[in-house]
């Protein structure tokens, strides 16, 4: 079920984060972190739902994505998000997709490639391990690296 998080209603003027995870607890933890950082939050329980939200919501500046979900998994979702962005997107305008997974990052996913490498090749920009990706400091670090102006954007939207 697609919805704006109850923690902070998403608004067009506020930068938004899309959290995609089939676990309600994981979505809640990440939603609380994002709200504390000043973002509006959209949540999806699987990839097709996430893609629908992405198409409708121009305020989304990053996606936090689980890999193992029913119907449409994180690998498929990352690929579809990249297709939806289009070919004209430059690396400076690319939507950051951060995978947040409980999988062992060195385990083999397919064709002998590690989970981490296969997620990056599917379109992810960063792969973090749960529970580390559920910590405020880890989220801030990855946002600082992939969205260097996020703090100014959040502050500007609060004015």
C-alpha positions as CSV (number, residue, x, y, z in Angstrom):
1,X,0.0,0.0,0.0
2,X,1.6,3.2,-1.1
3,X,1.4,6.1,1.3
4,X,3.1,9.0,2.8
5,X,4.5,8.1,6.2
6,X,2.4,9.1,9.1
7,X,5.6,10.6,10.7
8,X,5.7,13.5,8.2
9,X,3.3,14.1,5.4
10,X,5.1,14.4,2.1
11,X,4.8,17.8,0.5
12,X,5.9,19.1,-3.0
13,X,8.1,21.7,-1.4
14,X,10.0,19.4,0.9
15,X,12.6,16.9,-0.4
16,X,11.3,13.3,0.0
17,X,12.8,9.9,0.5
18,X,11.2,6.8,-0.8
19,X,11.6,3.8,1.5
20,X,10.9,0.4,-0.1
21,X,10.8,-2.6,2.3
22,X,8.3,-5.4,2.9
23,X,9.0,-5.2,6.7
24,X,6.8,-2.6,8.4
25,X,9.4,-2.4,11.3
26,X,12.2,-1.5,8.9
27,X,10.1,1.1,7.1
28,X,9.2,2.6,10.4
29,X,12.8,2.8,11.7
30,X,14.0,4.4,8.4
31,X,11.0,6.7,8.3
32,X,11.8,8.0,11.8
33,X,15.4,8.7,10.8
34,X,14.4,10.5,7.6
35,X,11.8,12.6,9.4
36,X,14.3,13.5,12.1
37,X,16.7,14.7,9.3
38,X,13.9,16.9,7.8
39,X,12.7,14.8,4.9
40,X,9.2,13.9,3.9
41,X,8.8,10.2,3.5
42,X,7.0,7.9,1.1
43,X,6.8,4.2,1.8
44,X,6.2,1.1,-0.4
45,X,6.1,-2.6,0.5
46,X,7.4,-3.8,-2.9
47,X,9.1,-2.6,-6.1
48,X,6.1,-2.1,-8.4
49,X,4.5,0.1,-5.8
50,X,7.7,2.0,-5.4
51,X,7.9,2.6,-9.2
52,X,4.4,4.0,-9.2
53,X,5.2,6.4,-6.4
54,X,8.4,7.5,-8.1
55,X,6.4,8.3,-11.3
56,X,3.9,10.4,-9.3
57,X,6.2,12.2,-6.8
58,X,8.7,14.7,-8.2
59,X,10.0,15.6,-4.7
60,X,11.8,12.2,-4.2
61,X,15.5,12.8,-4.0
62,X,16.7,9.3,-2.9
63,X,15.4,5.8,-2.5
64,X,16.3,3.3,0.3
65,X,15.6,-0.1,-1.1
66,X,15.5,-3.6,0.4
67,X,16.5,-6.5,-1.9
68,X,14.4,-9.4,-0.8
69,X,10.7,-8.5,-1.4
70,X,7.7,-10.3,-2.8
71,X,6.4,-9.7,-6.4
72,X,9.1,-7.3,-7.5
73,X,12.4,-7.5,-5.7
74,X,15.1,-4.8,-5.1
75,X,17.2,-5.9,-8.1
76,X,14.2,-5.5,-10.4
77,X,13.2,-2.2,-8.8
78,X,16.7,-0.7,-9.1
79,X,16.7,-1.6,-12.8
80,X,13.2,-0.2,-13.4
81,X,14.0,3.0,-11.6
82,X,17.1,3.5,-13.8
83,X,14.9,2.9,-16.9
84,X,12.3,5.4,-15.7
85,X,15.0,8.0,-15.2
86,X,15.8,7.8,-18.9
87,X,19.1,7.9,-20.7
88,X,19.5,11.7,-20.6
89,X,20.2,11.8,-16.9
90,X,23.7,12.8,-16.0
91,X,25.6,11.4,-13.0
92,X,25.1,14.6,-11.1
93,X,21.3,14.4,-11.5
94,X,21.0,10.6,-11.0
95,X,18.6,9.5,-8.3
96,X,20.6,7.9,-5.5
97,X,19.4,4.4,-4.8
98,X,20.7,3.0,-1.6
99,X,20.2,-0.7,-1.0
100,X,19.7,-1.6,2.6
101,X,19.8,-5.4,3.0
102,X,20.2,-8.2,5.6
103,X,21.9,-10.4,3.0
104,X,25.6,-11.1,3.5
105,X,27.1,-8.6,1.0
106,X,29.8,-11.2,0.0
107,X,27.3,-14.0,-0.6
108,X,26.9,-15.1,-4.2
109,X,23.6,-13.9,-5.8
110,X,23.7,-15.0,-9.4
111,X,26.4,-16.1,-11.8
112,X,28.8,-16.2,-9.0
113,X,28.6,-12.4,-8.4
114,X,28.3,-11.1,-4.9
115,X,25.1,-9.6,-3.6
116,X,26.8,-6.2,-3.3
117,X,28.2,-6.3,-6.9
118,X,24.9,-7.5,-8.4
119,X,22.9,-4.7,-6.6
120,X,25.4,-2.1,-7.9
121,X,25.2,-3.6,-11.4
122,X,21.3,-3.5,-11.2
123,X,21.5,0.3,-10.6
124,X,22.1,0.8,-6.9
125,X,24.6,3.5,-5.9
126,X,25.4,2.2,-2.5
127,X,24.8,-1.1,-0.7
128,X,24.6,-1.1,3.1
129,X,24.0,-3.9,5.5
130,X,21.2,-4.1,8.0
131,X,21.2,-3.1,10.8
132,X,24.0,-0.6,10.0
133,X,21.8,1.2,7.4
134,X,19.2,1.7,10.2
135,X,21.5,4.1,12.1
136,X,21.2,7.8,11.9
137,X,25.0,8.2,11.5
138,X,25.1,5.7,8.6
139,X,22.2,7.4,6.8
140,X,23.8,10.9,7.2
141,X,27.1,9.6,5.8
142,X,25.6,8.0,2.7
143,X,23.4,11.1,2.1
144,X,26.4,13.4,2.5
145,X,28.3,11.3,-0.1
146,X,25.5,10.8,-2.7
147,X,23.4,14.0,-2.1
148,X,26.0,16.6,-1.0
149,X,23.4,19.4,-0.8
150,X,20.7,17.6,1.1
151,X,21.2,19.6,4.3
152,X,20.7,22.9,2.5
153,X,17.6,21.6,0.6
154,X,16.0,20.4,3.8
155,X,16.8,23.7,5.6
156,X,15.5,25.7,2.7
157,X,12.2,23.8,2.6
158,X,11.7,24.5,6.3
159,X,11.8,28.2,5.8
